[in-house]
Amino acid sequence: MDAALIVVAKKPEPGFTKTRLCPPFTPQDAAKFYRCLMLDTLALANRLKNVDRTLAYTPPGAHFYFQSLIPDGFRLMPQFGADLGERLANALAHHFELGYRRVVIMNSDGPTLPLAYLSEAFSGLDHADITLGIGHDGGYYLIGMKRLQPVLFEGIAWSTERVIPQTIAACRSLSLQVHEVPEWYDVDVVTDLDRLRHDLTQDPASAPHTLAFLQKMNKI
């Protein structure tokens, strides 16, 4: 295959995971909630055809934790880098070195993402240099490319509303054509949780682990 999908994830840890959802969750429940988001996102990624799949995890010592939960067909690799930009660039670089010609890297906390959007992240590379999944909060939920563009990960104000404008500006400076995949959301704050609950009432099968957790917590 010439296409690879990378899902980035971190080991859930109370007090360090989904802290902006505390409250309504306790730190322990926020970590459990993220684990459910991650499991459903991996299941979504596993539905995409004709791509190889990798889970890029952090911290590097969490190999055995992730080995116990990834679906069949996923490879594991640790994330390396001083910040998010370096970790994303290094994961992409590794896959281009393996010979892939289209690589998409995505987050692990947006499990209701339509499969069509994920497919578009690859098909958009037929006519564009970069595909960018526009996040609702000014970031992006995925980025795809046909060759490594390290400048896109340098000098970015990660976790702010400036990520998309800065990334698009960097693309323009390199004369890279960008295909924008429709806007979607990850689940970081209470308003995202409200949207997730609404989506799950419309399509309960889209994220079964997440739905079961919210029902158990009487949050849906």
GROMACS elastic network, one bead per residue, 0.5 to 0.9 nm:
[ bonds ]
;  ai    aj funct       b0    kb
    1     4     6  0.78632   500
    1    50     6  0.68300   500
    1    51     6  0.64123   500
    1    52     6  0.69468   500
    1   100     6  0.75161   500
    2    50     6  0.86355   500
    2    51     6  0.74491   500
    2    52     6  0.83018   500
    2    99     6  0.73202   500
    2   101     6  0.53173   500
    2   102     6  0.63583   500
    2   103     6  0.84975   500
    3    50     6  0.73007   500
    3    52     6  0.63442   500
    3    53     6  0.88708   500
    3   100     6  0.56657   500
    3   101     6  0.61681   500
    3   103     6  0.57499   500
    3   104     6  0.81060   500
    3   122     6  0.78433   500
    4    50     6  0.87724   500
    4    51     6  0.51695   500
    4    53     6  0.57624   500
    4    54     6  0.75527   500
    4    95     6  0.73968   500
    4   100     6  0.66001   500
    4   101     6  0.82951   500
    4   102     6  0.64486   500
    4   104     6  0.64400   500
    4   105     6  0.84540   500
    5    45     6  0.77914   500
    5    51     6  0.64743   500
    5    52     6  0.61168   500
    5    54     6  0.62920   500
    5    55     6  0.85912   500
    5   102     6  0.86483   500
    5   103     6  0.58965   500
    5   105     6  0.58551   500
    5   106     6  0.77090   500
    5   144     6  0.88671   500
    6    45     6  0.89719   500
    6    52     6  0.85114   500
    6    53     6  0.59014   500
    6    55     6  0.57611   500
    6    56     6  0.65764   500
    6    91     6  0.78720   500
    6    92     6  0.81064   500
    6    95     6  0.89535   500
    6   103     6  0.75422   500
    6   104     6  0.61664   500
    6   106     6  0.62656   500
    6   107     6  0.86307   500
    7    41     6  0.83843   500
    7    42     6  0.75061   500
    7    45     6  0.80100   500
    7    53     6  0.77531   500
    7    54     6  0.62642   500
    7    56     6  0.60375   500
    7    57     6  0.83479   500
    7   104     6  0.85968   500
    7   105     6  0.58537   500
    7   106     6  0.50732   500
    7   107     6  0.58079   500
    7   108     6  0.61803   500
    8    54     6  0.84777   500
    8    55     6  0.59008   500
    8    57     6  0.58950   500
    8    58     6  0.81958   500
    8    79     6  0.81840   500
    8    88     6  0.82965   500
    8   105     6  0.72121   500
    8   106     6  0.63015   500
    8   107     6  0.54153   500
    8   108     6  0.60845   500
    9    12     6  0.88707   500
    9    38     6  0.73476   500
    9    55     6  0.70954   500
    9    56     6  0.63123   500
    9    58     6  0.65164   500
    9   107     6  0.69465   500
    9   108     6  0.57280   500
    9   109     6  0.84875   500
   10    13     6  0.87434   500
   10    17     6  0.85533   500
   10    56     6  0.84308   500
   10    57     6  0.54296   500
   10    59     6  0.66182   500
   10    62     6  0.85418   500
   10   108     6  0.87262   500
   11    17     6  0.83973   500
   11    31     6  0.87193   500
   11    35     6  0.81496   500
   11    57     6  0.73663   500
   11    58     6  0.63372   500
   11    59     6  0.69028   500
   11    62     6  0.67925   500
   11    65     6  0.76508   500
   11    66     6  0.77876   500
   12    16     6  0.75535   500
   12    17     6  0.57255   500
   12    18     6  0.87124   500
   12    30     6  0.85225   500
   12    32     6  0.71671   500
   12    33     6  0.89137   500
   12    34     6  0.66946   500
   12    35     6  0.64227   500
   13    16     6  0.54597   500
   13    17     6  0.55794   500
   13    27     6  0.82306   500
   13    28     6  0.76551   500
   13    30     6  0.87128   500
   13    31     6  0.56378   500
   13    32     6  0.86340   500
   14    17     6  0.59832   500
   14    18     6  0.85926   500
   14    19     6  0.84140   500
   14    26     6  0.83607   500
   14    29     6  0.77109   500
   14    30     6  0.69796   500
   14    31     6  0.53496   500
   14    32     6  0.84428   500
   15    18     6  0.80371   500
   15    19     6  0.63755   500
   15    22     6  0.89884   500
   15    26     6  0.87207   500
   15    27     6  0.50718   500
   15    28     6  0.73512   500
   15    30     6  0.83421   500
   15    31     6  0.79435   500
   16    19     6  0.62236   500
   16    27     6  0.78605   500
   16    31     6  0.80055   500
   17    20     6  0.85525   500
   17    21     6  0.89764   500
   17    27     6  0.74830   500
   17    28     6  0.88674   500
   17    30     6  0.65069   500
   17    31     6  0.54173   500
   17    34     6  0.72523   500
   18    21     6  0.56193   500
   18    22     6  0.74232   500
   18    27     6  0.79266   500
   18    30     6  0.57081   500
   18    31     6  0.67435   500
   18    33     6  0.83728   500
   18    34     6  0.69466   500
   18   187     6  0.84978   500
   18   188     6  0.63297   500
   18   189     6  0.81422   500
   19    22     6  0.53578   500
   19    23     6  0.82734   500
   19    25     6  0.87614   500
   19    26     6  0.88513   500
   19    27     6  0.68349   500
   19    30     6  0.70978   500
   19    31     6  0.87166   500
   19   188     6  0.83093   500
   19   189     6  0.87395   500
   20    23     6  0.74804   500
   20   188     6  0.63177   500
   20   189     6  0.54929   500
   20   190     6  0.77795   500
   21    24     6  0.59264   500
   21    25     6  0.59250   500
   21    26     6  0.81973   500
   21    27     6  0.84145   500
   21    30     6  0.66773   500
   21   187     6  0.88705   500
   21   188     6  0.66912   500
   21   189     6  0.54482   500
   21   190     6  0.61238   500
   21   193     6  0.84303   500
   22    26     6  0.55824   500
   22    27     6  0.62787   500
   22    29     6  0.88480   500
   22    30     6  0.69838   500
   22   189     6  0.89028   500
   23    26     6  0.62367   500
   23    27     6  0.83567   500
   23    30     6  0.88503   500
   23   190     6  0.85398   500
   24    30     6  0.87647   500
   24   190     6  0.77999   500
   25    28     6  0.77791   500
   25    29     6  0.56067   500
   25    30     6  0.54850   500
   25    33     6  0.87140   500
   26    29     6  0.51592   500
   26    30     6  0.60293   500
   26    31     6  0.86799   500
   27    30     6  0.50488   500
   27    31     6  0.63731   500
   27    32     6  0.87910   500
   28    31     6  0.53440   500
   28    32     6  0.64846   500
   28    33     6  0.87191   500
   29    33     6  0.59588   500
   29    34     6  0.85858   500
   29   217     6  0.89101   500
   30    34     6  0.62550   500
   30    35     6  0.86901   500
   31    34     6  0.52164   500
   31    35     6  0.63802   500
   31    36     6  0.88915   500
   32    35     6  0.50912   500
   32    36     6  0.65249   500
   32    37     6  0.88731   500
   32   213     6  0.82963   500
   33    36     6  0.51883   500
   33    37     6  0.63890   500
   33    38     6  0.86935   500
   33   210     6  0.69151   500
   33   213     6  0.69057   500
   33   214     6  0.81147   500
   34    38     6  0.60654   500
   34    39     6  0.85655   500
   34   108     6  0.85894   500
   34   109     6  0.68805   500
   34   187     6  0.88528   500
   34   210     6  0.85206   500
   35    38     6  0.50590   500
   35    39     6  0.61796   500
   35    40     6  0.87072   500
   35   109     6  0.88670   500
   35   209     6  0.88176   500
   35   210     6  0.85788   500
   36    39     6  0.50813   500
   36    40     6  0.62382   500
   36    41     6  0.84986   500
   36   109     6  0.87693   500
   36   207     6  0.83824   500
   36   208     6  0.85041   500
   36   209     6  0.51962   500
   36   211     6  0.85993   500
   36   212     6  0.88514   500
   36   213     6  0.73270   500
   37    40     6  0.53321   500
   37    41     6  0.61047   500
   37    42     6  0.86667   500
   37   108     6  0.68242   500
   37   109     6  0.51460   500
   37   110     6  0.68358   500
   37   111     6  0.58633   500
   37   187     6  0.84934   500
   37   207     6  0.76031   500
   37   209     6  0.73089   500
   37   210     6  0.57688   500
   38    41     6  0.50163   500
   38    42     6  0.61466   500
   38    43     6  0.85883   500
   38   107     6  0.88294   500
   38   108     6  0.50345   500
   38   109     6  0.57729   500
   38   110     6  0.81298   500
   38   111     6  0.72912   500
   38   210     6  0.89277   500
   39    42     6  0.52104   500
   39    43     6  0.62982   500
   39    44     6  0.87340   500
   39    69     6  0.75187   500
   39    70     6  0.77664   500
   39    71     6  0.87695   500
   39   108     6  0.82991   500
   39   111     6  0.82893   500
   39   207     6  0.85818   500
   39   209     6  0.69804   500
   39   210     6  0.83589   500
   40    44     6  0.62009   500
   40    45     6  0.86675   500
   40   108     6  0.85114   500
   40   109     6  0.85570   500
   40   110     6  0.85333   500
   40   111     6  0.53579   500
   40   112     6  0.81981   500
   40   206     6  0.78426   500
   40   207     6  0.52369   500
   40   208     6  0.69360   500
   40   209     6  0.62445   500
   40   210     6  0.70615   500
   41    45     6  0.62307   500
   41    46     6  0.85812   500
   41   107     6  0.83668   500
   41   108     6  0.56045   500
   41   109     6  0.66843   500
   41   110     6  0.64937   500
   41   112     6  0.77308   500
   41   113     6  0.82749   500
   41   207     6  0.78334   500
   42    45     6  0.50064   500
   42    46     6  0.61282   500
   42    47     6  0.88432   500
   42    55     6  0.84218   500
   42    70     6  0.72031   500
   42    71     6  0.71886   500
   42    74     6  0.89691   500
   42   108     6  0.73904   500
   42   111     6  0.80799   500
   43    47     6  0.66165   500
   43    70     6  0.88399   500
   43    71     6  0.72351   500
   43   111     6  0.84274   500
   43   207     6  0.85651   500
   44    47     6  0.53621   500
   44    48     6  0.72487   500
   44   111     6  0.68273   500
   44   112     6  0.81882   500
   44   113     6  0.80513   500
   44   114     6  0.86424   500
   44   115     6  0.70209   500
   44   206     6  0.81696   500
   44   207     6  0.84672   500
   45    48     6  0.56003   500
   45    49     6  0.89669   500
   45    53     6  0.76773   500
   45   115     6  0.81355   500
   45   118     6  0.81069   500
   46    49     6  0.78133   500
   46    53     6  0.76604   500
   46    71     6  0.74527   500
   46    72     6  0.85878   500
   46    73     6  0.79935   500
   46    74     6  0.82367   500
   47   115     6  0.78011   500
   48    51     6  0.69145   500
   48   115     6  0.72330   500
   48   118     6  0.77199   500
   48   119     6  0.69748   500
   49    52     6  0.86832   500
   49   119     6  0.85625   500
   52    73     6  0.77598   500
   52    74     6  0.75361   500
   52    75     6  0.84759   500
   53    73     6  0.68999   500
   53    74     6  0.50506   500
   53    75     6  0.63421   500
   53    76     6  0.88639   500
   54    73     6  0.85382   500
   54    74     6  0.52144   500
   54    76     6  0.56486   500
   54    77     6  0.70928   500
   55    66     6  0.83712   500
   55    70     6  0.78249   500
   55    74     6  0.66256   500
   55    75     6  0.61488   500
   55    76     6  0.50310   500
   55    77     6  0.63529   500
   55    78     6  0.82696   500
   56    75     6  0.84838   500
   56    76     6  0.60614   500
   56    78     6  0.53581   500
   56    79     6  0.56348   500
   56    91     6  0.71474   500
   57    60     6  0.67800   500
   57    62     6  0.73241   500
   57    63     6  0.76784   500
   57    66     6  0.76050   500
   57    76     6  0.73870   500
   57    77     6  0.63686   500
   57    79     6  0.54959   500
   58    61     6  0.74798   500
   58    62     6  0.66003   500
   58    63     6  0.85611   500
   58    77     6  0.89874   500
   58    78     6  0.59904   500
   58    79     6  0.55417   500
   58    80     6  0.81130   500
   59    62     6  0.56666   500
   59    63     6  0.84303   500
   59    78     6  0.71700   500
   59    79     6  0.72050   500
   59    80     6  0.87210   500
   60    63     6  0.67714   500
   60    77     6  0.83461   500
   60    79     6  0.64331   500
   60    80     6  0.76436   500
   61    64     6  0.79782   500
   61    65     6  0.88196   500
   61    78     6  0.80550   500
   62    65     6  0.53164   500
   62    66     6  0.64732   500
   62    67     6  0.86102   500
   62    78     6  0.82140   500
   63    66     6  0.54449   500
   63    67     6  0.59849   500
   63    68     6  0.87800   500
   63    76     6  0.75583   500
   63    77     6  0.80418   500
   63    78     6  0.75000   500
   64    68     6  0.63473   500
   65    68     6  0.56033   500
   65    69     6  0.72250   500
   66    69     6  0.53852   500
   66    70     6  0.61541   500
   66    76     6  0.78451   500
   67    70     6  0.58444   500
   67    71     6  0.89200   500
   67    75     6  0.89287   500
   67    76     6  0.74235   500
   68    71     6  0.88620   500
   70    73     6  0.83670   500
   70    74     6  0.64257   500
   70    75     6  0.83676   500
   70    76     6  0.85051   500
   71    74     6  0.61018   500
   72    75     6  0.86268   500
   77    91     6  0.82331   500
   78    91     6  0.85108   500
   79    87     6  0.55525   500
   79    88     6  0.78968   500
   79    90     6  0.75672   500
   79    91     6  0.67344   500
   80    83     6  0.86004   500
   80    86     6  0.72378   500
   80    87     6  0.51503   500
   80    88     6  0.85511   500
   80    90     6  0.67176   500
   80    91     6  0.78583   500
   81    84     6  0.71926   500
   81    85     6  0.77749   500
   81    88     6  0.82882   500
   81    89     6  0.86308   500
   81    90     6  0.72423   500
   82    85     6  0.81546   500
   82    86     6  0.61953   500
   82    87     6  0.72542   500
   83    86     6  0.54546   500
   83    87     6  0.63035   500
   83    88     6  0.87672   500
   83   158     6  0.89409   500
   84    87     6  0.50619   500
   84    88     6  0.61145   500
   84    89     6  0.85285   500
   84   153     6  0.82590   500
   84   158     6  0.73293   500
   85    88     6  0.52624   500
   85    89     6  0.61184   500
   85    90     6  0.85137   500
   85   150     6  0.87392   500
   85   152     6  0.82855   500
   85   154     6  0.64863   500
   85   155     6  0.84805   500
   85   156     6  0.74903   500
   85   158     6  0.78307   500
   86    89     6  0.50921   500
   86    90     6  0.59321   500
   86    91     6  0.85112   500
   86   150     6  0.85866   500
   86   153     6  0.68130   500
   86   154     6  0.79372   500
   87    90     6  0.52015   500
   87    91     6  0.61936   500
   87    92     6  0.86518   500
   88    91     6  0.52808   500
   88    92     6  0.62621   500
   88    93     6  0.85621   500
   88   105     6  0.76381   500
   88   153     6  0.75642   500
   89    92     6  0.51806   500
   89    93     6  0.59704   500
   89    94     6  0.85958   500
   89   148     6  0.75330   500
   89   149     6  0.80197   500
   89   150     6  0.60958   500
   89   152     6  0.86048   500
   89   153     6  0.66185   500
   90    94     6  0.61563   500
   90    95     6  0.87955   500
   90   150     6  0.89363   500
   91    94     6  0.52803   500
   91    95     6  0.66484   500
   91    96     6  0.89588   500
   91   105     6  0.83774   500
   92    95     6  0.52954   500
   92    96     6  0.63387   500
   92    97     6  0.86394   500
   92   103     6  0.69099   500
   92   104     6  0.80503   500
   92   105     6  0.74451   500
   92   145     6  0.88746   500
   92   147     6  0.86649   500
   92   148     6  0.67225   500
   93    96     6  0.51735   500
   93    97     6  0.61169   500
   93    98     6  0.86787   500
   93   147     6  0.84100   500
   93   148     6  0.61376   500
   93   150     6  0.87433   500
   94    97     6  0.51234   500
   94    98     6  0.64492   500
   95    99     6  0.67099   500
   95   100     6  0.60237   500
   95   101     6  0.87978   500
   95   103     6  0.72690   500
   96    99     6  0.51359   500
   96   100     6  0.50628   500
   96   101     6  0.67191   500
   96   102     6  0.81558   500
   96   103     6  0.75699   500
   96   146     6  0.84322   500
   96   147     6  0.68107   500
   96   148     6  0.71503   500
   97   100     6  0.73947   500
  100   103     6  0.67427   500
  100   146     6  0.82869   500
  100   147     6  0.88266   500
  101   145     6  0.82397   500
  101   146     6  0.53403   500
  101   147     6  0.68912   500
  102   122     6  0.69562   500
  102   125     6  0.72834   500
  102   144     6  0.71259   500
  102   145     6  0.58764   500
  102   147     6  0.74042   500
  103   122     6  0.77406   500
  103   143     6  0.84487   500
  103   144     6  0.55027   500
  103   145     6  0.57000   500
  103   146     6  0.65082   500
  103   147     6  0.80795   500
  104   118     6  0.88935   500
  104   121     6  0.69866   500
  104   122     6  0.70779   500
  104   131     6  0.82040   500
  104   142     6  0.68074   500
  104   143     6  0.56378   500
  104   145     6  0.65575   500
  104   146     6  0.89716   500
  105   141     6  0.85163   500
  105   142     6  0.55114   500
  105   143     6  0.56098   500
  105   144     6  0.62828   500
  106   133     6  0.87249   500
  106   140     6  0.85691   500
  106   141     6  0.56791   500
  106   143     6  0.66534   500
  106   144     6  0.86366   500
  107   110     6  0.70517   500
  107   140     6  0.87532   500
  107   141     6  0.56349   500
  107   142     6  0.65079   500
  107   186     6  0.80223   500
  108   111     6  0.72265   500
  108   141     6  0.87419   500
  108   186     6  0.82043   500
  109   112     6  0.89785   500
  109   141     6  0.89661   500
  109   185     6  0.86622   500
  109   186     6  0.53039   500
  109   187     6  0.59777   500
  109   188     6  0.82039   500
  110   113     6  0.58680   500
  110   141     6  0.79334   500
  110   184     6  0.80563   500
  110   185     6  0.62017   500
  110   187     6  0.62848   500
  110   196     6  0.89430   500
  111   114     6  0.85731   500
  111   186     6  0.79184   500
  111   187     6  0.89878   500
  111   206     6  0.72425   500
  111   207     6  0.59926   500
  111   210     6  0.84097   500
  112   115     6  0.85625   500
  112   184     6  0.89586   500
  112   185     6  0.87343   500
  112   186     6  0.88469   500
  112   196     6  0.77145   500
  112   199     6  0.74712   500
  112   200     6  0.80095   500
  112   203     6  0.87426   500
  112   206     6  0.56521   500
  112   207     6  0.62762   500
  113   116     6  0.84293   500
  113   117     6  0.70742   500
  113   118     6  0.76206   500
  113   184     6  0.67438   500
  113   185     6  0.77937   500
  113   186     6  0.86869   500
  113   206     6  0.85212   500
  114   117     6  0.54535   500
  114   118     6  0.69316   500
  114   119     6  0.89872   500
  114   184     6  0.87723   500
  114   206     6  0.87321   500
  115   118     6  0.51377   500
  115   119     6  0.62609   500
  115   120     6  0.86005   500
  116   119     6  0.50122   500
  116   120     6  0.60584   500
  116   121     6  0.87035   500
  117   121     6  0.63855   500
  117   133     6  0.80752   500
  117   181     6  0.63423   500
  117   182     6  0.68979   500
  117   184     6  0.89827   500
  118   121     6  0.52118   500
  118   122     6  0.72250   500
  118   133     6  0.86455   500
  118   142     6  0.85680   500
  118   181     6  0.83371   500
  119   122     6  0.55497   500
  119   123     6  0.63802   500
  119   124     6  0.85565   500
  120   124     6  0.55440   500
  120   125     6  0.84206   500
  120   131     6  0.83826   500
  120   181     6  0.67015   500
  121   124     6  0.55501   500
  121   125     6  0.70642   500
  121   130     6  0.87684   500
  121   131     6  0.55846   500
  121   132     6  0.72406   500
  121   133     6  0.74035   500
  121   142     6  0.79419   500
  121   143     6  0.75656   500
  121   144     6  0.63314   500
  121   179     6  0.82424   500
  121   180     6  0.83930   500
  121   181     6  0.64172   500
  122   125     6  0.54985   500
  122   126     6  0.76223   500
  122   131     6  0.75887   500
  122   144     6  0.70548   500
  122   145     6  0.85192   500
  123   126     6  0.55590   500
  123   127     6  0.81133   500
  123   131     6  0.89974   500
  124   127     6  0.60098   500
  124   128     6  0.60500   500
  124   129     6  0.84484   500
  124   130     6  0.79286   500
  124   131     6  0.62149   500
  124   144     6  0.88436   500
  124   178     6  0.87194   500
  124   179     6  0.60014   500
  124   180     6  0.83196   500
  124   181     6  0.81665   500
  125   129     6  0.59411   500
  125   130     6  0.64734   500
  125   131     6  0.64785   500
  125   144     6  0.75556   500
  125   145     6  0.68316   500
  125   146     6  0.69948   500
  125   178     6  0.88215   500
  125   179     6  0.76297   500
  126   129     6  0.82125   500
  127   177     6  0.82666   500
  127   179     6  0.81777   500
  128   131     6  0.70478   500
  128   145     6  0.84529   500
  128   146     6  0.88272   500
  128   176     6  0.76834   500
  128   177     6  0.50807   500
  128   178     6  0.56594   500
  128   179     6  0.58719   500
  129   144     6  0.82798   500
  129   145     6  0.58494   500
  129   146     6  0.62395   500
  129   147     6  0.82045   500
  129   176     6  0.57004   500
  129   177     6  0.51849   500
  129   178     6  0.60864   500
  129   179     6  0.77924   500
  130   143     6  0.70899   500
  130   144     6  0.55430   500
  130   146     6  0.72926   500
  130   171     6  0.81687   500
  130   176     6  0.69589   500
  130   177     6  0.62949   500
  130   179     6  0.61504   500
  130   180     6  0.83807   500
  131   142     6  0.79569   500
  131   143     6  0.55577   500
  131   145     6  0.64448   500
  131   177     6  0.86560   500
  131   178     6  0.56925   500
  131   180     6  0.57570   500
  131   181     6  0.66590   500
  132   140     6  0.66860   500
  132   141     6  0.78558   500
  132   142     6  0.59579   500
  132   144     6  0.65196   500
  132   164     6  0.87091   500
  132   178     6  0.70369   500
  132   179     6  0.63309   500
  132   181     6  0.57030   500
  132   182     6  0.86231   500
  133   139     6  0.87155   500
  133   140     6  0.53397   500
  133   141     6  0.53637   500
  133   143     6  0.62174   500
  133   144     6  0.86725   500
  133   179     6  0.87507   500
  133   180     6  0.60332   500
  133   182     6  0.62513   500
  133   183     6  0.63227   500
  133   184     6  0.73917   500
  134   137     6  0.85755   500
  134   138     6  0.74073   500
  134   139     6  0.66617   500
  134   141     6  0.64417   500
  134   142     6  0.77192   500
  134   164     6  0.73732   500
  134   180     6  0.67517   500
  134   181     6  0.63839   500
  134   182     6  0.62052   500
  134   184     6  0.65167   500
  134   185     6  0.84125   500
  135   138     6  0.57011   500
  135   141     6  0.55986   500
  135   142     6  0.85390   500
  135   164     6  0.82356   500
  135   182     6  0.85701   500
  135   183     6  0.54477   500
  135   184     6  0.53674   500
  135   185     6  0.55118   500
  135   186     6  0.75846   500
  136   139     6  0.71883   500
  136   140     6  0.80610   500
  136   183     6  0.61845   500
  136   184     6  0.59798   500
  136   185     6  0.54318   500
  136   186     6  0.81538   500
  137   140     6  0.81878   500
  137   159     6  0.89043   500
  137   160     6  0.77542   500
  137   161     6  0.59265   500
  137   185     6  0.76668   500
  137   186     6  0.89147   500
  138   159     6  0.84348   500
  138   160     6  0.66093   500
  138   162     6  0.61166   500
  138   163     6  0.60368   500
  138   164     6  0.56506   500
  138   165     6  0.78979   500
  139   158     6  0.78159   500
  139   159     6  0.68540   500
  139   160     6  0.67799   500
  139   161     6  0.60028   500
  139   162     6  0.71832   500
  139   164     6  0.53364   500
  139   165     6  0.87761   500
  140   143     6  0.71557   500
  140   163     6  0.73680   500
  140   164     6  0.65347   500
  140   183     6  0.85893   500
  140   184     6  0.86746   500
  140   185     6  0.87565   500
  141   183     6  0.87261   500
  141   184     6  0.74612   500
  141   185     6  0.73130   500
  141   186     6  0.72161   500
  142   181     6  0.88298   500
  145   148     6  0.68368   500
  145   149     6  0.78236   500
  146   149     6  0.88729   500
  148   151     6  0.89641   500
  149   152     6  0.59202   500
  149   153     6  0.79460   500
  149   171     6  0.89367   500
  150   153     6  0.56224   500
  150   154     6  0.69201   500
  151   154     6  0.52009   500
  151   155     6  0.82351   500
  151   167     6  0.89487   500
  151   170     6  0.69886   500
  151   171     6  0.85739   500
  151   174     6  0.88040   500
  152   155     6  0.82593   500
  152   156     6  0.78031   500
  152   166     6  0.83614   500
  152   167     6  0.57722   500
  152   168     6  0.84689   500
  152   170     6  0.59123   500
  152   171     6  0.70333   500
  153   156     6  0.62145   500
  153   167     6  0.78155   500
  155   158     6  0.87955   500
  155   166     6  0.84324   500
  156   162     6  0.77280   500
  156   163     6  0.61046   500
  156   166     6  0.64279   500
  156   167     6  0.73401   500
  157   160     6  0.59985   500
  157   161     6  0.82505   500
  157   162     6  0.62321   500
  157   163     6  0.59290   500
  157   166     6  0.80415   500
  158   161     6  0.83826   500
  158   162     6  0.77315   500
  158   163     6  0.60220   500
  159   162     6  0.82326   500
  159   163     6  0.72391   500
  160   163     6  0.60793   500
  161   164     6  0.71055   500
  161   165     6  0.80921   500
  162   165     6  0.54797   500
  162   166     6  0.59364   500
  162   167     6  0.83941   500
  163   166     6  0.53161   500
  163   167     6  0.59881   500
  163   168     6  0.85685   500
  164   167     6  0.50821   500
  164   168     6  0.60399   500
  164   169     6  0.84277   500
  165   168     6  0.52412   500
  165   169     6  0.60398   500
  165   170     6  0.85798   500
  166   169     6  0.50571   500
  166   170     6  0.61749   500
  166   171     6  0.86752   500
  167   170     6  0.50772   500
  167   171     6  0.62767   500
  167   172     6  0.87346   500
  168   172     6  0.62460   500
  168   173     6  0.86659   500
  168   178     6  0.77767   500
  169   172     6  0.50878   500
  169   173     6  0.62437   500
  169   174     6  0.87816   500
  170   173     6  0.50716   500
  170   174     6  0.64753   500
  170   175     6  0.86855   500
  170   176     6  0.85827   500
  171   174     6  0.52050   500
  171   175     6  0.60980   500
  171   177     6  0.72282   500
  171   178     6  0.73730   500
  172   176     6  0.58713   500
  172   177     6  0.76585   500
  172   178     6  0.87147   500
  173   176     6  0.77205   500
  180   183     6  0.84129   500
  181   184     6  0.88390   500
  185   188     6  0.88483   500
  185   192     6  0.72642   500
  185   195     6  0.88892   500
  185   196     6  0.89860   500
  186   189     6  0.89925   500
  186   192     6  0.70274   500
  186   196     6  0.89262   500
  187   190     6  0.80519   500
  187   191     6  0.84172   500
  187   193     6  0.59925   500
  187   195     6  0.87035   500
  187   196     6  0.74727   500
  188   191     6  0.83626   500
  188   192     6  0.62558   500
  188   193     6  0.75699   500
  189   192     6  0.53562   500
  189   193     6  0.64671   500
  189   194     6  0.89408   500
  190   194     6  0.62872   500
  190   195     6  0.87506   500
  191   194     6  0.50149   500
  191   195     6  0.63937   500
  191   196     6  0.86478   500
  192   195     6  0.50821   500
  192   196     6  0.61295   500
  192   197     6  0.86480   500
  193   197     6  0.61713   500
  193   198     6  0.86409   500
  194   197     6  0.51904   500
  194   198     6  0.63749   500
  194   199     6  0.87644   500
  195   198     6  0.50954   500
  195   199     6  0.62119   500
  195   200     6  0.86422   500
  196   199     6  0.50603   500
  196   200     6  0.61114   500
  196   201     6  0.86603   500
  197   200     6  0.51639   500
  197   201     6  0.63417   500
  197   202     6  0.88200   500
  197   211     6  0.81594   500
  197   214     6  0.83708   500
  197   219     6  0.81090   500
  197   220     6  0.62171   500
  198   201     6  0.53037   500
  198   202     6  0.65671   500
  198   203     6  0.88378   500
  198   220     6  0.87728   500
  199   202     6  0.51204   500
  199   203     6  0.61077   500
  199   204     6  0.77874   500
  199   206     6  0.85878   500
  200   205     6  0.76376   500
  200   206     6  0.69873   500
  200   207     6  0.72545   500
  200   208     6  0.87448   500
  200   210     6  0.88381   500
  200   211     6  0.67762   500
  200   220     6  0.88118   500
  201   204     6  0.57199   500
  201   211     6  0.89413   500
  201   220     6  0.83751   500
  203   206     6  0.57281   500
  203   207     6  0.82899   500
  204   207     6  0.65530   500
  204   208     6  0.65695   500
  204   211     6  0.68597   500
  205   208     6  0.55615   500
  205   211     6  0.84557   500
  206   211     6  0.87709   500
  207   210     6  0.54842   500
  207   211     6  0.61017   500
  207   212     6  0.86997   500
  208   212     6  0.60335   500
  208   213     6  0.85485   500
  209   212     6  0.52431   500
  209   213     6  0.62720   500
  209   214     6  0.87622   500
  210   213     6  0.51624   500
  210   214     6  0.62384   500
  210   215     6  0.85962   500
  211   214     6  0.52321   500
  211   215     6  0.61252   500
  211   216     6  0.85770   500
  211   220     6  0.79209   500
  212   215     6  0.51361   500
  212   216     6  0.61301   500
  212   217     6  0.86319   500
  213   216     6  0.50984   500
  213   217     6  0.62150   500
  213   218     6  0.85904   500
  213   219     6  0.84776   500
  214   217     6  0.50090   500
  214   218     6  0.60302   500
  214   220     6  0.56836   500
  215   219     6  0.59151   500
  215   220     6  0.54321   500
  216   219     6  0.76454   500
  216   220     6  0.86747   500
  217   220     6  0.79442   500
